[in-house]
Amino acid sequence: MIFKPYIIEQNTPKLTDVKGEQGENGSIVWEIKKQVDDRLTIEEMRRLPGKNPNFQRAAEVKALMNQKLKCAQIVQVLRSKYSERAVKGDHAALNKSKK
């Protein structure tokens, strides 16, 4: 019987894809740096307006907010997918949850 491992491909970098960096005492550090997490928290989900909020749209708004874009710039980026009013509502709700 030959053992074949079942490997699930994930969209994460492998250590072989990462360059080593100089560490303490002449050592080399092989570390994968994680990206910023743009998922919504429970508190942010509760603050979203409407009876059936669009969590995908809110996550996209949050990702653009993390890139330091202002509300008008976010509306311009997402104007082909969502209405201006909906994006502004999500932006206002996410701004309240930050404070």
LINGIUR-V600375 format. One record per backbone hydrogen bond with DSSP energy under -0.5 kcal/mol. CO is the residue of the C=O (numbers start at 0). NH is the residue of the N-H. If there is no record, write none. Layout:
<<CO | NH> <CO | NH>>
This chain:
<<1 | 3> <2 | 4> <4 | 6> <5 | 7> <6 | 8> <9 | 11> <13 | 16> <13 | 17> <14 | 17> <20 | 28> <22 | 25> <23 | 26> <26 | 22> <27 | 29> <28 | 20> <28 | 30> <30 | 32> <31 | 33> <35 | 37> <40 | 44> <41 | 45> <42 | 46> <43 | 47> <44 | 47> <52 | 54> <53 | 57> <54 | 58> <55 | 59> <56 | 60> <57 | 61> <58 | 62> <59 | 63> <60 | 64> <61 | 65> <62 | 66> <63 | 68> <64 | 67> <69 | 73> <70 | 74> <71 | 75> <72 | 76> <73 | 77> <74 | 78> <75 | 78> <77 | 80> <77 | 81> <82 | 86> <83 | 87> <84 | 88> <85 | 89> <86 | 90> <87 | 91> <88 | 92> <89 | 93> <90 | 94> <91 | 95> <92 | 96> <93 | 97> <94 | 98>>
